[in-house]
Amino acid sequence: MSPRPPEDEAAAAQPQLWAVVGATGTGKTALSLDLAEALKARGRPAEIVNADAMQLYRGMDIGTAKLPERERRGIPHHLFDVLEVTDDAAVAWYQDAARTAIREIHGRGADAVLVGGSGLYVSSVLFDFRFPPRDELLRARLEAELDAHGPGALYTRLREIDPATAAKVDPRNGRRVVRALEVLELGEHTHGAVLPEEPVLWHDATRIFGVAVPREELVARLDTRVEGMWRDGILDEVRALRDQGLERGVTARRAIGYAQARAQLSGQMAEGEAIAETQALTRRYARRQVSWFRRYAALRWVESGVDAAVLADSSA
């Protein structure tokens, strides 16, 4: 074997940023743990940073498939359980929090492993990704309209004001529609919070792996996972979260699974309906996740269950 060039050795010595992304249910969590252990075995300590928007919330465990602390193999985890359900998980806030965590990890001489499937959150960390201004009063007014009339009317307004931005926003995603209208009403020309046409990496030493599972297998996994959420007690979890203010939450109360559990508890849905709707929305969300990550030119797709040691040995 020929010796490694000096520049490659310098790159290898530099703290790395690894990203493990993909659709929900593909095994990202297990791979992130295996990768962190494989890196440690090679003399590169590693810590994990969460990039799942709903796992930021304290108490939202069953519906998010959050890994219990006892199963984290002693690996430091960051940005789990850092928000109350009444807090708004703003992407701009998350970008700063995640990048701060990564800088601190690198400052300790360790690699950072970013893991999650929330595309906008992942992109905000990995790429040169800047956000337009915010206005809390304006946001509250638009949120009230969303609650009263649903996303359809707001999306129609967005399409009339800025058809180009509307084309990039899922009309069913009320949060994204509200954010786009907020930005436009603040005088910005476009939404801005979308993946740039030619994204530039924020950290030079970055490796991105997307975990792939055949569609039929993934659908079966997701449907089974949702059924397990109800068996494992998501209704009890939601009851507890309501006592903590879930109904006042802007982001948390609309999370897939939690919204349906709330509807069941209030008598608006039967259990079978709540489970079926959660399954359908989860499958749709997984398709959107795959479409989002396919746009990453630097991403390398790997099969679920891949040997993390092989990834740890890959070149930057």
C-alpha positions in Angstrom: 0.0 0.0 0.0 1.4 3.4 -0.9 1.8 5.9 2.0 -0.9 8.5 2.6 -0.1 11.9 1.1 0.7 14.6 3.7 -2.4 16.6 2.9 -4.6 13.5 3.5 -2.9 12.9 6.9 -3.6 16.5 7.8 -7.3 16.1 6.9 -7.5 12.9 8.9 -6.1 14.7 12.0 -8.7 17.5 11.7 -11.9 16.9 13.7 -14.6 15.6 11.3 -18.3 16.3 10.9 -20.2 13.2 10.0 -23.9 13.2 9.1 -26.2 10.2 9.2 -29.5 11.1 7.5 -32.4 9.5 5.7 -36.1 8.7 6.2 -37.6 7.9 9.5 -37.4 4.2 10.4 -34.3 3.4 8.3 -31.9 2.7 11.2 -30.1 6.0 11.5 -29.8 5.9 15.3 -28.2 2.5 15.3 -25.7 3.4 12.6 -24.8 6.7 14.4 -24.0 4.7 17.6 -22.0 2.1 15.6 -20.1 4.8 13.7 -19.2 6.6 16.9 -17.9 3.4 18.4 -15.9 2.6 15.2 -14.4 6.0 15.2 -13.4 5.6 18.9 -11.7 2.3 18.1 -9.6 4.2 15.6 -8.5 6.7 18.2 -11.1 9.3 17.2 -13.6 10.0 20.0 -17.0 11.0 18.7 -20.1 12.6 20.1 -23.6 12.6 18.6 -25.7 15.7 17.8 -29.5 15.4 17.3 -31.0 16.6 14.0 -34.6 15.4 14.6 -36.9 18.4 15.3 -39.3 16.5 17.5 -36.5 14.8 19.6 -35.6 18.3 20.8 -38.6 18.2 23.0 -38.5 16.9 26.6 -41.1 14.2 27.2 -41.8 13.4 23.5 -40.2 10.0 23.6 -42.5 7.2 22.3 -43.8 9.1 19.3 -40.3 10.1 18.2 -38.6 6.8 18.8 -36.1 8.7 21.0 -33.3 6.5 22.2 -33.3 6.1 26.0 -30.2 7.4 27.8 -29.5 3.9 29.1 -29.1 2.7 25.5 -26.7 5.4 24.3 -23.6 3.2 25.0 -21.9 5.9 27.1 -21.6 8.1 24.0 -22.2 11.8 24.7 -25.5 13.0 23.1 -26.4 16.6 22.4 -29.6 18.6 21.7 -32.0 15.9 23.0 -34.7 17.1 25.5 -33.6 20.7 25.4 -37.0 22.3 24.7 -40.4 22.3 26.5 -43.4 21.4 24.5 -44.6 25.0 24.7 -41.4 26.2 22.9 -41.2 26.9 19.2 -38.4 24.8 17.5 -37.2 27.5 15.2 -34.7 26.3 12.6 -32.5 29.4 12.9 -32.3 28.8 16.7 -31.4 25.2 16.0 -28.7 26.0 13.5 -26.9 28.1 16.0 -27.3 25.6 18.8 -26.2 22.7 16.7 -23.2 24.5 15.3 -22.2 25.6 18.8 -22.4 22.0 20.0 -20.2 20.8 17.0 -17.6 23.5 17.6 -17.4 22.5 21.3 -17.1 18.8 20.3 -14.3 19.7 17.9 -12.7 21.8 20.5 -12.4 18.7 22.7 -10.6 16.9 19.8 -13.6 14.7 19.0 -15.6 14.1 15.8 -19.2 15.1 15.7 -21.9 12.8 14.3 -25.0 14.7 13.2 -28.0 12.3 13.0 -31.6 12.9 12.1 -34.1 13.1 9.3 -35.5 16.7 9.6 -34.2 17.9 6.2 -34.3 21.6 6.9 -32.6 21.2 10.2 -29.8 19.0 8.7 -29.3 21.4 5.9 -29.1 24.4 8.1 -26.1 22.8 9.8 -24.3 21.2 6.9 -24.5 24.0 4.4 -24.0 27.8 4.2 -27.6 28.3 5.0 -28.9 31.8 6.1 -32.3 32.7 7.4 -34.5 35.8 6.9 -35.8 37.9 9.8 -38.6 36.9 12.3 -41.5 38.8 13.8 -43.2 37.1 16.7 -46.4 39.1 16.7 -46.8 38.6 12.9 -46.1 34.9 13.4 -48.7 34.7 16.1 -51.3 36.3 13.9 -50.6 33.9 11.0 -50.6 30.9 13.4 -54.0 32.0 14.6 -55.2 32.0 11.0 -53.8 28.6 10.5 -55.6 27.2 13.5 -58.9 28.8 12.4 -58.8 28.1 8.7 -56.2 25.5 8.0 -53.3 25.7 5.6 -55.3 25.9 2.4 -56.4 29.5 2.6 -52.9 30.6 3.6 -51.3 28.7 0.8 -53.6 30.3 -1.7 -52.5 33.7 -0.4 -48.8 32.6 -0.6 -49.3 31.4 -4.2 -50.8 34.8 -5.2 -48.0 36.8 -3.6 -45.0 34.7 -4.6 -45.7 31.7 -6.9 -42.0 30.7 -7.0 -41.8 30.3 -3.2 -45.2 28.6 -3.1 -43.9 26.0 -5.6 -41.2 25.0 -3.1 -43.5 24.7 -0.1 -45.7 21.7 0.7 -49.3 23.2 0.8 -50.2 20.7 3.6 -47.3 21.9 5.8 -48.9 24.8 7.7 -45.7 25.7 9.5 -43.8 26.2 6.3 -46.6 28.2 4.7 -46.8 30.4 7.8 -43.0 31.0 7.8 -43.1 31.9 4.1 -45.8 34.4 4.5 -44.1 35.9 7.6 -40.9 36.5 5.6 -42.8 38.0 2.7 -44.8 40.3 4.9 -41.5 41.5 6.4 -40.4 42.7 3.0 -38.1 39.9 2.0 -38.4 38.8 -1.6 -38.4 35.1 -1.1 -38.8 32.5 1.7 -35.1 31.9 1.8 -35.2 28.8 4.0 -34.8 26.3 1.3 -31.7 24.3 0.2 -29.6 26.6 -2.0 -29.2 25.6 -5.7 -25.5 25.0 -5.2 -25.0 24.4 -1.5 -21.6 25.0 0.0 -20.5 22.9 3.0 -20.2 24.8 6.3 -17.4 22.5 7.6 -14.8 21.4 5.1 -14.2 18.0 6.7 -17.8 16.7 6.3 -19.0 13.3 5.3 -22.7 12.6 4.7 -24.3 9.2 4.7 -27.9 8.5 3.7 -29.4 5.3 5.1 -31.5 3.6 2.4 -34.2 0.9 2.9 -36.3 -0.6 0.0 -39.6 1.1 -0.2 -41.8 -2.0 0.6 -39.7 -2.9 3.6 -39.7 0.7 4.9 -43.5 0.9 4.6 -43.9 -2.2 6.6 -41.4 -0.9 9.2 -43.2 2.4 9.6 -46.7 0.8 9.9 -45.4 -1.5 12.5 -43.7 1.3 14.4 -46.9 3.3 14.5 -48.8 0.4 15.9 -46.1 0.0 18.5 -46.4 3.6 19.5 -50.0 2.9 20.6 -49.0 -0.3 22.4 -46.2 1.4 24.2 -48.4 4.1 25.6 -48.4 7.2 23.4 -51.8 8.1 24.8 -50.4 8.2 28.3 -47.5 10.2 27.1 -49.8 12.8 25.5 -51.9 13.0 28.6 -48.8 13.9 30.6 -47.6 16.4 28.0 -51.0 18.1 28.0 -50.4 18.8 31.7 -47.1 20.4 30.6 -48.8 22.7 28.1 -48.8 20.7 24.9 -52.0 22.3 23.7 -50.3 25.7 23.8 -47.3 24.5 21.9 -47.0 25.7 18.3 -44.7 23.0 16.9 -45.0 20.0 19.3 -48.8 19.6 19.3 -48.8 19.2 15.5 -46.2 16.5 15.4 -47.3 13.3 13.5 -48.7 10.8 16.0 -49.1 13.4 18.7 -51.8 15.3 16.8 -53.7 12.0 16.2 -53.3 10.9 19.8 -54.7 14.3 20.9 -57.6 13.8 18.6 -58.3 10.3 20.0 -58.2 11.6 23.6 -60.6 14.4 22.8 -63.0 12.0 21.1 -62.5 13.3 17.6 -61.0 10.0 16.3 -61.4 6.4 17.1 -58.1 4.6 17.9 -58.1 2.8 14.5 -58.6 6.1 12.7 -55.8 7.7 14.7 -53.4 4.9 13.9 -54.3 4.7 10.3 -53.9 8.5 9.8 -50.5 8.4 11.6 -49.3 5.6 9.4 -50.4 7.5 6.2 -48.8 10.7 7.3 -45.6 8.9 8.4 -45.3 7.2 5.0 -45.8 10.5 3.2 -43.2 12.2 5.4 -40.7 9.5 4.7 -41.1 10.0 0.9 -40.5 13.8 1.4 -37.4 13.0 3.5 -35.9 10.8 0.7 -36.7 13.5 -1.9 -35.0 16.1 0.2 -31.8 14.2 0.8 -31.5 13.1 -2.8 -30.5 16.6 -3.6 -27.3 16.4 -1.6 -24.5 16.0 -4.1 -22.0 15.1 -1.4 -24.2 12.3 0.1 -23.3 8.7 -0.1 -26.2 6.2 0.2 -25.6 3.1 2.3 -27.8 0.2 3.1 -29.4 -0.2 6.5 -27.2 -2.4 8.6 -24.0 -1.4 6.8 -20.7 -2.1 8.7 -19.9 1.2 10.4 -16.2 0.3 10.4 -16.2 0.6 6.6 -17.7 4.1 6.9 -15.2 5.1 9.6 -12.3 4.1 7.3 -13.7 6.1 4.3 -11.7 9.0 3.1 -12.8 12.6 3.6 
